[in-house]
Amino acid sequence: MFEHIVIRRAEGGSSISAGRIAEALLYYQKVHLVIDRGTLSGLIRQIGMKSVLALLRRSEVSAVYCEELLVTKSESVGVTQYHNLVEMTFVGHKSIGKFKNPQDRLRYELEREGIPKSDASNFSRLFFDLVPLRKFSGDYFLKGGIAKAAKRDLIDVEYAREAFRQAVAITPGGYLAGDDLKLEVIDTERGMVVFLNIDLTAINQRREKIDPSIGTLSIAHLLTNILEARADLALSSFYGGDFVTSAVTSSIIQVKHAELLRRSIINETSLKQFSEIILPDSPCLAEVIDSGEQSFDDFLKLLDRAARFKDWLKSVNPDEGLIKTYMRDVASEGWIQKLPAKSLRYMFTTALGATNPVTSLVSGFADTFLVEKLLAGWRPNHFVMGKLSPFVKGY
């Protein structure tokens, strides 16, 4: 339980935040990041280039960089729209020509963010020394590439219909489409023509009221959800472990592959319950970091003091669960707690006197403290209440 987690997207579909990474690092033994251009840019803005590199150098962290964008390319011919699922790479700019390699592309993008050229160049070099580049196109994750596999998913109309039903239900402003949902996909040389009786006008009116910044929903967006879901399915199968991505694509994956994400969902639910029950009325770790109340660098210092807690997490039995194991171990007594306090005081006072007669003079003041420490032993609540709770509450 909590051995290995792969993170690609946040629940709402946004890029991975430093706070989400922090939560994963605290509870999991190994964290693998699937970094895209948006995630990398967001992390640099949030915690800075130096902290990003420090994160990637940690032994419990691994990562890949996927610079390709998964998009639906649409064109209209008369009243008909044709759609193609593609993996797109930013290859150049009219003012500077074609980029020679991924490092040049990343450097250019960092410069556009206002980062000085020398800093951008140095970061790009160090980043690719730490993180390999992986492509959605080609055969690395899936033979033939992600886009071709997603097209096959769409042509499987029964699966695609249920996938659209799940995506529309969980999308902000969406609704529960009933059995009258109709879908037809026609594959042509120009692209796919999709007929779908989803009420996009009503959905977009609700989305506008919820949050004008989230944009309108279109057939192309729904097709891209299918494409992203295929990418997530390939990545989760390739890397194994718990897999975290957007709620929309997770719901699509579960149409055919519910068991693949079952352990991830169980563990995620367990961690949420742990925070709600053990640390009630406290903000979660991701919130305090993403809000800026605590810095990511300070979290890494906390993480370095969490070794015993993480060792304890290794022992959690999936059949017993996190909360039950925590409550049992907090209440349990070790062998030293069964010894009479008088015997312990005698033992420590004698040992201190034999080693250093001067020390024995003050042992009468110190032995009570030492005995209390021994009687307490180490339990998981010592870290949770002594270090984690003060950190998230800002004490």
N, C-alpha and C positions, 0 to 999 in steps of 0.2 A: 504494500500500500504506500502511495506517495513516493514511488521510486523514480519515475521518469515522466516528464511532461514536455509536450511539444506545443508551442504557442505561435499562432499565425495572426489571428485577429481578435479584437475585443468582442464582447457579446453583441454590441450594437452594430458591428461591422467596421468600426473605426480601427485605426492603427494601434499597435501594441503600445501601451504607456509604461513609463518607468514604474508606476505604482503596481500595475498588473504583474510586471516582471518581479518586483520585490516580493509580492505574495507567493509567487511560484518558488522563488529562491529560498524563502523561509521554510516552506513545508515540503518541498521535493528535494531529493538527493541530486538529481540531474535535471537541468533545464536546457531545452533546445529551442532556439529562436529561428523562425523563418522570417527573415527581414526583407521587406520590400522598400522601394524608394520612399514611400510615405512614412513608414515606420522609422527608417533611419533619419529622415529629415526631422520628424517629430521628436525623437529622442535627443538629437543634437540641440534642438531649441529648448527642450525641457531640462536636460541635465548637463549639456555641454560636451564637446568632443573628448576632453580628457576623461570624463567619467564614463562615456560610452566605451572608450578603449579599455579603461580599468575593468568594466563589467565583462567585456569579451575576453579578457586575460584570466578571469577566474577559472579555477579548475573544474567547478561544477557547471560551467556554462559552455555550450557549444552553439554554433549558429551557421546558417547558410544565407547567402544574399541572392534573392530572386528579383532582378531588375525588370524583367518582362512584365508588361501589363496584360491582364486578361480582360478583353473587351469584346463587345458586340459591335461590329461595323455594319451600319445600316445605310441603305440608299433607296431613294424613292424613284420609281419609273412610272409616271402617271399617278394613278391612285394606289399602285401596288408597292409595298415595302419589301425589300430583300435584306435578309440578315445573314451575316457570316461571323462565326466565332473565331477569334484570332488571338495569337500571342504577339504583342507589339513591343518593339524595342526602340528607344530614342537613339537614333544613329548619328545625328548631326544637327547643325544649325546653319542657316544661310549666311550668317555673318562670319562664321569661323570654319565652315566646311564640315567634313566628316570626322568623327572621333576615331582615333586609332584603336582604342581598347576601352574596357569598362572603367579602368582607373581614370582615364581622361574624361569619360562621361560623368563620373561621380564628382571629380574636381570641378567641372563646369557647373554642375547643379549646386554645389556648395558655394561657389562664387556668386551665383544668382541669389543665394540666401544672404548675401552680404558678408561672407567670410573672406578675409584677405587671401590672395592667391597662394602665398607661401604656406599658410596654415591649411588651406584646402588641399594643396598638393601633398603636404606631409601627412595629413589625416588619411587621404585616399590610399597612399602607399601602405601605411600601417594597418589600415582597415583590411585591405586585401591580403596582407600577410597573416591576418588572424582568421579571416572568414572566406571560405571558398565561394565562387560564383556557381550557381546551378540554374538550369534553364527548364521552363515548363515545356517548351518545344523540344523536339528531339526525343531520345529514348531513355533519359536518365531516370525519371520518375515513373514513366509509363510508356511502353513501346508505341511509337507513332505520335506521341505528344498528347497534351491535355486537351487541346481544342478538338482534335479528331474524336477522342473518346466522348467528349461532351456532346458532339453532334450525334453520335450514336445513341446517347441517352435521350436526346430530343426526338429522334425518329421512333424510339420506343414510346408510342403515344400513351399507353396506359401508365407507364412510369412517369412520363413528363406531365400528364394531367394531374396526378397526385402530387408531384413535386411543386407544380404551380399552385395547387390548392394549399399546400403547407406554407409556401412562401408568402402568398397573399394574406393568409390568416395571421402571420406573425409580423408582417411589415407594418410599421407605424401608419395608421390610417386605413389599414386593410380590413377585411371582414372574412367570415367563415363562408366560403363558397360551398354550396350544396352539391347534390348529385347531378344538378342540371349544368354543371360546368362542362363546357364543350371546348375541345381542342382539335385542330387539324394542322398538320405540318406537311408542307409540300417542298420537297428538295429539288431545286433547279440548278442549272449551270451558273446562274447569276448569284444564287444564294437561297436560303430557306424563306418560304412564305408561311407566316404563322397566323392562323385564325383562332382567336381566343376571346370568349365572351365574358371577360372580366370588366367590371364597371370602373374603368380607370378615371373617368371624370369625377365620380363620387369620392373615390379614394384620394385623388389629388386635392379636392376641396377640403377634406378632413386633414390632410397633411399640411395644408396651408395654415389651418387653424392651430394645429399642434405646434408646428415650428416652420416658419417660412424658409428657413435656411436649408432644410433637408432636401428640397428640390422635388420635382415631379417624378412620378413613376410611369414608366413606359414599357412597351413590349420588350424593347432592347434591354432595359434594366432587369426584367424578369428572366430573359435569356442569359444574361450575365450571371445571375444567381445560379443557374444550372451549371454554367462553366466553372464558377468558383467552387461549387459543391464537388464537382469532379476533381478539381485540383486538391481540395481538402481531403477527399477520399483517397487519392493517390498518396498524398503526404502522410496521412495517418497510417496507411498500410505500410508505407516504406519505412517510417521511423519507429512505429510501435509506440507503446506507452500511452498515457493520457493525452488527449488532443483537444486543444482549445481554439475555437474560431467563432465566427458570428453565429447568432441564434438562427438566422434565416438559413444559412447553408447547413448548419447542424440538423435542422428540421428536414431538409431535403435529403441529406445522407441517410437519415433514419427511415425514409420510405422503403429502402431496400436493405439497408445495412444497420439496423437498430443495434445489434449486438456489438458492432465495432466501437460505438461510443458509450456503451452501457457503463463500463467501469469509470470512464471520464465523468459521466453525469453523477454517478454514485459518489465519487470522491469530491466533486465540486459541491454537491449538496451537503456532504459531511463537513467540509470546511466552513460553509456558510452557517450551518447549525452550530459548529464549534464557536464561531465568533459571537453568534447571537446568545448562546447559553453561557459560555465561560466569560465573555467580555461584553456583558449587556451595557447598553447606553454608551458604547464607545464607537468612534468611527473606525472603519476597517483600515487596514494598513495601506491599501491602494489609495484610499481617499486622502489620507493625511500627506502622502507623498505627491499625488497628482495635484492637490490643492496648494502645495508649496509650504504647508505647515511644518513639514520635516523634509530635510534634504535627502537626496539619494545617497550622497556620501556618508551622511550620518546613519542611514539605514545599513550601509555596508559595514560600518563599525558594529552595529547591533548584530548583524549576521555573523560576524567573526566571533561573537560571544554566544552564539546559539548552537555550538557544536554538540553539547550534551543533549539539548532538546531535539536536534535532528537525529542524533543516534537513537534517542528514545522513539522517534517517529518510525524508525526502521522496524521496531518490534511490534508495531500496531498490527493486529490480525484483522484482515479484511472481513472475516466472519463476525468479529466482535465489534468493530467500528471504533472510530476515533474518540467519541465522547465517552462511551462506556469504559474504554481502556484508560482514558485520562482520569475519570472519577475513581476507578479502581486503584490506580497507581498513586493517586494523591492520598487516598485513604489507607493505603497499605503500610505495614511496618516492617522495617528491615531488622536484621539480627541485632544490630547495635542498639536499636531502640528498646530492646527487651532487657538490656542490662540495667541493673539498678544505678541510679545517678551517683550514689555514694561510691560505688566501685569505680566508676569512671573518673570521678574527681580524684580519688586516691591514686589511680593509675597515672593520670597526667601530672599530678603534683609531684609524685615520686620520680617520674621520668624527667621532668624539668629540673628538679633539684639535683639529680645525679649528673645531669649534663652541665648545669650551670647554677651554682649555689645562689648567685645574685638573682637569677631569674625566679628561683623558688620563692623569694620574698614577695614577689608580685603575683605569684601564681594564684593566691587566694582570691585576687580580684579578677583574674583572667579565666580561672578554670570553669566558672559558671558559664561564661560566654562560649568557651570551647565545647563544653558539654552540650549546650543548647544547639550549637551548630551540628555536632555529631548526632544528637538525638533527632534533629530534623532530617538529616540525610539529604540526598538530592532527589527531588521529585519534579515532574514537569511543570507544576505550578510555580516553582521558584523562578523559572525563566518567564513564564506567561505573566505572572503577577508582579515579578520583580523587575523585569526589563521590558517586555512587550507592551504591557498595559500602560506604564508611564510614557513609553514612546508614542503610542497612538493618541494618548490623552494630552500630550504636550507638557507633561510635568517637567 
